[in-house]
Amino acid sequence: MSTGNASAHMLYIASSAIADRQRDARDRSQVALARRTRVSRFSRR
């Protein structure tokens, strides 16, 4: 395996890990937002 290939592979791993982390953060914020709207909807009743 050439060094250029190895660095490209590491870059791919790092970028995919960052994308996964961003996706997790987005899912968590959407869940929190949904929970907040649900709670406010219940309290209004």
PDB file with SEQRES, HELIX, SHEET and CRYST1 records, atoms N, CA, C and O in Angstrom:
SEQRES   1 A   45  MET SER THR GLY ASN ALA SER ALA HIS MET LEU TYR ILE          
SEQRES   2 A   45  ALA SER SER ALA ILE ALA ASP ARG GLN ARG ASP ALA ARG          
SEQRES   3 A   45  ASP ARG SER GLN VAL ALA LEU ALA ARG ARG THR ARG VAL          
SEQRES   4 A   45  SER ARG PHE SER ARG ARG                                      
HELIX    1 AA1 THR A    3  ARG A   44  1                                  42    
CRYST1    1.000    1.000    1.000  90.00  90.00  90.00 P 1           1          
ATOM      1  N   MET A   1       0.849  -1.192   0.000  1.00  0.00           N  
ATOM      2  CA  MET A   1       0.000   0.000   0.000  1.00  0.00           C  
ATOM      3  C   MET A   1       0.888   1.247   0.000  1.00  0.00           C  
ATOM      4  O   MET A   1       1.819   1.342   0.800  1.00  0.00           O  
ATOM      5  N   SER A   2       0.610   2.190  -0.882  1.00  0.00           N  
ATOM      6  CA  SER A   2       1.429   3.393  -0.948  1.00  0.00           C  
ATOM      7  C   SER A   2       1.025   4.371   0.154  1.00  0.00           C  
ATOM      8  O   SER A   2      -0.079   4.293   0.694  1.00  0.00           O  
ATOM      9  N   THR A   3       1.932   5.291   0.480  1.00  0.00           N  
ATOM     10  CA  THR A   3       1.644   6.238   1.552  1.00  0.00           C  
ATOM     11  C   THR A   3       0.501   7.175   1.149  1.00  0.00           C  
ATOM     12  O   THR A   3      -0.309   7.558   1.992  1.00  0.00           O  
ATOM     13  N   GLY A   4       0.431   7.545  -0.133  1.00  0.00           N  
ATOM     14  CA  GLY A   4      -0.649   8.409  -0.597  1.00  0.00           C  
ATOM     15  C   GLY A   4      -1.996   7.728  -0.413  1.00  0.00           C  
ATOM     16  O   GLY A   4      -2.974   8.359  -0.011  1.00  0.00           O  
ATOM     17  N   ASN A   5      -2.037   6.434  -0.710  1.00  0.00           N  
ATOM     18  CA  ASN A   5      -3.262   5.661  -0.562  1.00  0.00           C  
ATOM     19  C   ASN A   5      -3.667   5.599   0.910  1.00  0.00           C  
ATOM     20  O   ASN A   5      -4.845   5.721   1.246  1.00  0.00           O  
ATOM     21  N   ALA A   6      -2.673   5.406   1.786  1.00  0.00           N  
ATOM     22  CA  ALA A   6      -2.958   5.302   3.218  1.00  0.00           C  
ATOM     23  C   ALA A   6      -3.513   6.627   3.748  1.00  0.00           C  
ATOM     24  O   ALA A   6      -4.472   6.631   4.519  1.00  0.00           O  
ATOM     25  N   SER A   7      -2.913   7.751   3.338  1.00  0.00           N  
ATOM     26  CA  SER A   7      -3.391   9.042   3.838  1.00  0.00           C  
ATOM     27  C   SER A   7      -4.797   9.331   3.313  1.00  0.00           C  
ATOM     28  O   SER A   7      -5.623   9.897   4.030  1.00  0.00           O  
ATOM     29  N   ALA A   8      -5.070   8.947   2.074  1.00  0.00           N  
ATOM     30  CA  ALA A   8      -6.408   9.153   1.522  1.00  0.00           C  
ATOM     31  C   ALA A   8      -7.421   8.307   2.297  1.00  0.00           C  
ATOM     32  O   ALA A   8      -8.544   8.742   2.551  1.00  0.00           O  
ATOM     33  N   HIS A   9      -7.006   7.094   2.668  1.00  0.00           N  
ATOM     34  CA  HIS A   9      -7.892   6.211   3.422  1.00  0.00           C  
ATOM     35  C   HIS A   9      -8.167   6.796   4.808  1.00  0.00           C  
ATOM     36  O   HIS A   9      -9.301   6.751   5.286  1.00  0.00           O  
ATOM     37  N   MET A  10      -7.132   7.347   5.455  1.00  0.00           N  
ATOM     38  CA  MET A  10      -7.312   7.958   6.774  1.00  0.00           C  
ATOM     39  C   MET A  10      -8.240   9.169   6.659  1.00  0.00           C  
ATOM     40  O   MET A  10      -9.084   9.396   7.526  1.00  0.00           O  
ATOM     41  N   LEU A  11      -8.078   9.939   5.588  1.00  0.00           N  
ATOM     42  CA  LEU A  11      -8.927  11.110   5.381  1.00  0.00           C  
ATOM     43  C   LEU A  11     -10.383  10.681   5.224  1.00  0.00           C  
ATOM     44  O   LEU A  11     -11.291  11.321   5.753  1.00  0.00           O  
ATOM     45  N   TYR A  12     -10.594   9.583   4.486  1.00  0.00           N  
ATOM     46  CA  TYR A  12     -11.949   9.060   4.285  1.00  0.00           C  
ATOM     47  C   TYR A  12     -12.559   8.622   5.615  1.00  0.00           C  
ATOM     48  O   TYR A  12     -13.723   8.909   5.897  1.00  0.00           O  
ATOM     49  N   ILE A  13     -11.760   7.918   6.435  1.00  0.00           N  
ATOM     50  CA  ILE A  13     -12.250   7.460   7.745  1.00  0.00           C  
ATOM     51  C   ILE A  13     -12.615   8.664   8.613  1.00  0.00           C  
ATOM     52  O   ILE A  13     -13.666   8.681   9.253  1.00  0.00           O  
ATOM     53  N   ALA A  14     -11.731   9.676   8.628  1.00  0.00           N  
ATOM     54  CA  ALA A  14     -11.970  10.857   9.463  1.00  0.00           C  
ATOM     55  C   ALA A  14     -13.229  11.595   9.005  1.00  0.00           C  
ATOM     56  O   ALA A  14     -14.046  11.999   9.832  1.00  0.00           O  
ATOM     57  N   SER A  15     -13.387  11.772   7.690  1.00  0.00           N  
ATOM     58  CA  SER A  15     -14.543  12.516   7.186  1.00  0.00           C  
ATOM     59  C   SER A  15     -15.843  11.759   7.459  1.00  0.00           C  
ATOM     60  O   SER A  15     -16.860  12.374   7.780  1.00  0.00           O  
ATOM     61  N   SER A  16     -15.816  10.438   7.334  1.00  0.00           N  
ATOM     62  CA  SER A  16     -17.032   9.661   7.594  1.00  0.00           C  
ATOM     63  C   SER A  16     -17.373   9.697   9.081  1.00  0.00           C  
ATOM     64  O   SER A  16     -18.549   9.725   9.445  1.00  0.00           O  
ATOM     65  N   ALA A  17     -16.348   9.696   9.947  1.00  0.00           N  
ATOM     66  CA  ALA A  17     -16.591   9.763  11.388  1.00  0.00           C  
ATOM     67  C   ALA A  17     -17.206  11.113  11.743  1.00  0.00           C  
ATOM     68  O   ALA A  17     -18.117  11.185  12.567  1.00  0.00           O  
ATOM     69  N   ILE A  18     -16.710  12.182  11.123  1.00  0.00           N  
ATOM     70  CA  ILE A  18     -17.252  13.520  11.376  1.00  0.00           C  
ATOM     71  C   ILE A  18     -18.701  13.596  10.892  1.00  0.00           C  
ATOM     72  O   ILE A  18     -19.555  14.179  11.561  1.00  0.00           O  
ATOM     73  N   ALA A  19     -18.973  13.002   9.726  1.00  0.00           N  
ATOM     74  CA  ALA A  19     -20.338  13.017   9.189  1.00  0.00           C  
ATOM     75  C   ALA A  19     -21.280  12.266  10.126  1.00  0.00           C  
ATOM     76  O   ALA A  19     -22.406  12.705  10.360  1.00  0.00           O  
ATOM     77  N   ASP A  20     -20.818  11.128  10.665  1.00  0.00           N  
ATOM     78  CA  ASP A  20     -21.642  10.360  11.602  1.00  0.00           C  
ATOM     79  C   ASP A  20     -21.934  11.186  12.849  1.00  0.00           C  
ATOM     80  O   ASP A  20     -23.057  11.178  13.354  1.00  0.00           O  
ATOM     81  N   ARG A  21     -20.909  11.910  13.351  1.00  0.00           N  
ATOM     82  CA  ARG A  21     -21.094  12.705  14.558  1.00  0.00           C  
ATOM     83  C   ARG A  21     -22.103  13.823  14.297  1.00  0.00           C  
ATOM     84  O   ARG A  21     -22.958  14.105  15.137  1.00  0.00           O  
ATOM     85  N   GLN A  22     -21.997  14.459  13.124  1.00  0.00           N  
ATOM     86  CA  GLN A  22     -22.943  15.530  12.796  1.00  0.00           C  
ATOM     87  C   GLN A  22     -24.358  14.983  12.673  1.00  0.00           C  
ATOM     88  O   GLN A  22     -25.318  15.625  13.099  1.00  0.00           O  
ATOM     89  N   ARG A  23     -24.484  13.780  12.083  1.00  0.00           N  
ATOM     90  CA  ARG A  23     -25.809  13.173  11.936  1.00  0.00           C  
ATOM     91  C   ARG A  23     -26.393  12.861  13.313  1.00  0.00           C  
ATOM     92  O   ARG A  23     -27.583  13.070  13.548  1.00  0.00           O  
ATOM     93  N   ASP A  24     -25.550  12.357  14.228  1.00  0.00           N  
ATOM     94  CA  ASP A  24     -26.021  12.056  15.582  1.00  0.00           C  
ATOM     95  C   ASP A  24     -26.499  13.330  16.267  1.00  0.00           C  
ATOM     96  O   ASP A  24     -27.545  13.335  16.917  1.00  0.00           O  
ATOM     97  N   ALA A  25     -25.732  14.412  16.124  1.00  0.00           N  
ATOM     98  CA  ALA A  25     -26.096  15.672  16.761  1.00  0.00           C  
ATOM     99  C   ALA A  25     -27.412  16.194  16.195  1.00  0.00           C  
ATOM    100  O   ALA A  25     -28.248  16.716  16.933  1.00  0.00           O  
ATOM    101  N   ARG A  26     -27.595  16.050  14.869  1.00  0.00           N  
ATOM    102  CA  ARG A  26     -28.824  16.528  14.242  1.00  0.00           C  
ATOM    103  C   ARG A  26     -30.019  15.728  14.738  1.00  0.00           C  
ATOM    104  O   ARG A  26     -31.071  16.293  15.038  1.00  0.00           O  
ATOM    105  N   ASP A  27     -29.855  14.401  14.826  1.00  0.00           N  
ATOM    106  CA  ASP A  27     -30.947  13.548  15.305  1.00  0.00           C  
ATOM    107  C   ASP A  27     -31.301  13.902  16.746  1.00  0.00           C  
ATOM    108  O   ASP A  27     -32.478  13.980  17.101  1.00  0.00           O  
ATOM    109  N   ARG A  28     -30.270  14.119  17.580  1.00  0.00           N  
ATOM    110  CA  ARG A  28     -30.507  14.423  18.985  1.00  0.00           C  
ATOM    111  C   ARG A  28     -31.259  15.743  19.121  1.00  0.00           C  
ATOM    112  O   ARG A  28     -32.189  15.848  19.920  1.00  0.00           O  
ATOM    113  N   SER A  29     -30.856  16.762  18.334  1.00  0.00           N  
ATOM    114  CA  SER A  29     -31.518  18.064  18.432  1.00  0.00           C  
ATOM    115  C   SER A  29     -32.959  17.973  17.940  1.00  0.00           C  
ATOM    116  O   SER A  29     -33.844  18.618  18.503  1.00  0.00           O  
ATOM    117  N   GLN A  30     -33.208  17.175  16.893  1.00  0.00           N  
ATOM    118  CA  GLN A  30     -34.584  17.017  16.401  1.00  0.00           C  
ATOM    119  C   GLN A  30     -35.450  16.316  17.433  1.00  0.00           C  
ATOM    120  O   GLN A  30     -36.615  16.672  17.608  1.00  0.00           O  
ATOM    121  N   VAL A  31     -34.893  15.321  18.120  1.00  0.00           N  
ATOM    122  CA  VAL A  31     -35.643  14.606  19.154  1.00  0.00           C  
ATOM    123  C   VAL A  31     -35.962  15.562  20.297  1.00  0.00           C  
ATOM    124  O   VAL A  31     -37.076  15.557  20.822  1.00  0.00           O  
ATOM    125  N   ALA A  32     -34.985  16.384  20.684  1.00  0.00           N  
ATOM    126  CA  ALA A  32     -35.210  17.342  21.766  1.00  0.00           C  
ATOM    127  C   ALA A  32     -36.271  18.360  21.358  1.00  0.00           C  
ATOM    128  O   ALA A  32     -37.119  18.738  22.166  1.00  0.00           O  
ATOM    129  N   LEU A  33     -36.220  18.801  20.105  1.00  0.00           N  
ATOM    130  CA  LEU A  33     -37.198  19.772  19.614  1.00  0.00           C  
ATOM    131  C   LEU A  33     -38.599  19.165  19.611  1.00  0.00           C  
ATOM    132  O   LEU A  33     -39.561  19.810  20.028  1.00  0.00           O  
ATOM    133  N   ALA A  34     -38.711  17.919  19.138  1.00  0.00           N  
ATOM    134  CA  ALA A  34     -40.011  17.248  19.110  1.00  0.00           C  
ATOM    135  C   ALA A  34     -40.548  17.079  20.521  1.00  0.00           C  
ATOM    136  O   ALA A  34     -41.740  17.272  20.764  1.00  0.00           O  
ATOM    137  N   ARG A  35     -39.669  16.717  21.456  1.00  0.00           N  
ATOM    138  CA  ARG A  35     -40.103  16.525  22.834  1.00  0.00           C  
ATOM    139  C   ARG A  35     -40.582  17.852  23.413  1.00  0.00           C  
ATOM    140  O   ARG A  35     -41.580  17.891  24.133  1.00  0.00           O  
ATOM    141  N   ARG A  36     -39.868  18.955  23.100  1.00  0.00           N  
ATOM    142  CA  ARG A  36     -40.235  20.258  23.632  1.00  0.00           C  
ATOM    143  C   ARG A  36     -41.603  20.683  23.100  1.00  0.00           C  
ATOM    144  O   ARG A  36     -42.438  21.174  23.859  1.00  0.00           O  
ATOM    145  N   THR A  37     -41.834  20.494  21.795  1.00  0.00           N  
ATOM    146  CA  THR A  37     -43.125  20.898  21.222  1.00  0.00           C  
ATOM    147  C   THR A  37     -44.244  20.025  21.768  1.00  0.00           C  
ATOM    148  O   THR A  37     -45.355  20.504  21.993  1.00  0.00           O  
ATOM    149  N   ARG A  38     -43.953  18.741  21.983  1.00  0.00           N  
ATOM    150  CA  ARG A  38     -44.969  17.837  22.518  1.00  0.00           C  
ATOM    151  C   ARG A  38     -45.346  18.267  23.938  1.00  0.00           C  
ATOM    152  O   ARG A  38     -46.526  18.280  24.289  1.00  0.00           O  
ATOM    153  N   VAL A  39     -44.354  18.616  24.747  1.00  0.00           N  
ATOM    154  CA  VAL A  39     -44.611  19.027  26.129  1.00  0.00           C  
ATOM    155  C   VAL A  39     -45.415  20.326  26.144  1.00  0.00           C  
ATOM    156  O   VAL A  39     -46.360  20.460  26.922  1.00  0.00           O  
ATOM    157  N   SER A  40     -45.047  21.284  25.290  1.00  0.00           N  
ATOM    158  CA  SER A  40     -45.779  22.552  25.272  1.00  0.00           C  
ATOM    159  C   SER A  40     -47.211  22.342  24.784  1.00  0.00           C  
ATOM    160  O   SER A  40     -48.127  23.027  25.239  1.00  0.00           O  
ATOM    161  N   ARG A  41     -47.409  21.400  23.862  1.00  0.00           N  
ATOM    162  CA  ARG A  41     -48.750  21.120  23.362  1.00  0.00           C  
ATOM    163  C   ARG A  41     -49.618  20.516  24.468  1.00  0.00           C  
ATOM    164  O   ARG A  41     -50.803  20.829  24.583  1.00  0.00           O  
ATOM    165  N   PHE A  42     -49.006  19.642  25.281  1.00  0.00           N  
ATOM    166  CA  PHE A  42     -49.756  19.030  26.383  1.00  0.00           C  
ATOM    167  C   PHE A  42     -50.091  20.074  27.451  1.00  0.00           C  
ATOM    168  O   PHE A  42     -51.196  20.072  27.994  1.00  0.00           O  
ATOM    169  N   SER A  43     -49.155  20.951  27.750  1.00  0.00           N  
ATOM    170  CA  SER A  43     -49.382  21.931  28.813  1.00  0.00           C  
ATOM    171  C   SER A  43     -50.438  22.953  28.393  1.00  0.00           C  
ATOM    172  O   SER A  43     -51.108  23.535  29.246  1.00  0.00           O  
ATOM    173  N   ARG A  44     -50.591  23.174  27.085  1.00  0.00           N  
ATOM    174  CA  ARG A  44     -51.576  24.135  26.619  1.00  0.00           C  
ATOM    175  C   ARG A  44     -52.990  23.609  26.839  1.00  0.00           C  
ATOM    176  O   ARG A  44     -53.920  24.387  27.049  1.00  0.00           O  
ATOM    177  N   ARG A  45     -53.152  22.288  26.790  1.00  0.00           N  
ATOM    178  CA  ARG A  45     -54.477  21.698  26.907  1.00  0.00           C  
ATOM    179  C   ARG A  45     -55.066  21.860  28.305  1.00  0.00           C  
ATOM    180  O   ARG A  45     -56.183  21.411  28.561  1.00  0.00           O  
TER     181      ARG A  45                                                      
END                                                                             
